[in-house]
Amino acid sequence: MNMEHKFITYIGADQEKVWNTLIQPEGTRSIFFGSVFQTDLLPGSKFAYIGPGNDGEETVHVYGEIIEIDPGRMMQVIEHPGPSYYENHAELTSRITYTLEPAGECTKLTLVNDRFTENHPSFERSEDSWAIILSNLKTLCETGRTLNFGW
């Protein structure tokens, strides 16, 4: 089985706007299910997406380490699901790589989520989650609002 998700999307916004939406609280709260991305954006730094969930308003949904970063262009992380999701969360990992490139007046975003640990329980569900996140990212950058999924 190929344990990889790869998405390519073109966003009608410049790289700076897309990047800022991916890292700043206003953007991440809108596209990552109410979570804020907390980190200092340096290689080797810890990160976490924290927001409402199983453990209240400060639930850690995903956490990990920044492996490589080129601000505005690329970020690669190793992530774990939050502690409230799986007892063995520290053993469960995958790699996420965001790459942003100019495409005329647009930004080409490539997201690869790979290197899942064997039998990672989030693998199947993560494909749908990424589709929602990236659709919201594109819509937010282009229109200033997110999609209404009726939830």
N, C-alpha and C positions, 0 to 999 in steps of 0.2 A: 504494500500500500504506500502511495506517495504521501508522506506526512508534510504537506506544504500547501499553503494558500497563497495565491499570487493575484493581485488586483492591479490594474492600470486604469487610471481615470484622468480625464482632462478637465481642468477647472478654469472657468473664465475669470481668473484673478491672477495677480502677479505672485511670484514666489514668496515675497515677504508677507503678504496677507495670508497665504496658505500656511506658511511656517508659523506665524504668530497665532493663527487659529489652533494649530496643533499643540502649542506649548503654553499659551497664556490662559489664565483661569476663565476668562469670559468665553473663550472658544471651547476649551475642553469641557467645561460644565455643560455647554450646549450640545456637543457631539458625543461625549463619552458618558451618557446616561446620568448626568448630574455630578460627575466626578471632576476633581481638580488635579492636574498633573503637578506634583511637588518634587522638585529637584533643583540642583544648581547648574545643570546642563554641562557638566564636565566629564570627560572620559574617566571611568572608575567610580563615578558618583552613584549613589543610591537614588531610586525614584519610586514614587507610588502614585496611584490614582485613588483618591480618597473622596468619598461622597456618601449620600444616603444609601442604606442597604441593610443587610442582615444584622449588623452590629450597631445600628443607629445612624446618626448623621455623619459620623467619622469612620465609616466602614472602609477598610483597605480592600479594594477590589482586585488590584494587580500591583505587584511590586517587583523590584529587581535592580539591575545595574546597567548604566550606560556603558557600552563597549566602545563605541566610536561615534563622534559627532563632528559635523561640519555645518555650523549654524546656517540655516536658510537653505541648505542643500541636502543634508543626509543625517540620519540618526539611526544607530543600531543599538538594540538593547537585548538583554536576556531577562525574561520575565517569568514570574511565578503567579499562580492564582492566589488571591487573598486567603488568609488563614480561616475565614469563616466558610469557605467553600469546600475545602478538602483537608482532612487531618494531616495528610502527607504533602501539603502544599509546598514545603521547602524542597522536596524531591522532584516536583513537577516543573519543568521548564520548557520554554520555546524561545526562539529568537525572532525578533521583529525588526525589519529594516524598512525605513521610509526613505525614498529618494525623490527629490524634487528637481525638475529640469524645466528650463524655459521652452515653450512651444508657441512661437509667435507672441500673441498678446495673452496667452494662456499659460498654465502650469501643468506639466505632465507629472502626475504623482504615481509612483510605483510603490506598492506595499507588498512585502514578502514576509509571511509568518511561517517559519520552518523550524527544523531541528527540535521538533516536539519529542519529549521523552516517550519511551515506549508505553503504549496503553494510556496516554494522557487523556483523562476524562473530558477535557474541554475541547479537544480537537474538532469534533463534529459540529458542536455549537458555535465555535469561533468563526466559521465561514459566514454564517448568518449575521453574527454580531459585527464583523468587519463590513459586510455589505451595508448595514444600517449606518454604521459610523461614517463610512466614506460617502454614502449618499447624503448624509447630514452635513458633512464637511463641504462637499461641493455646493449644496443648496445654500448653506450659510455664507460661504465666501461670495457666491454670485448674487444672492438676494437679500442678505442680512437677516434671514430667518431660517428656522429648521423645518423639517417635514413634520406633519401631523399624522402620526401612525394610529391615532385613536385610542391610545392606551391610557 
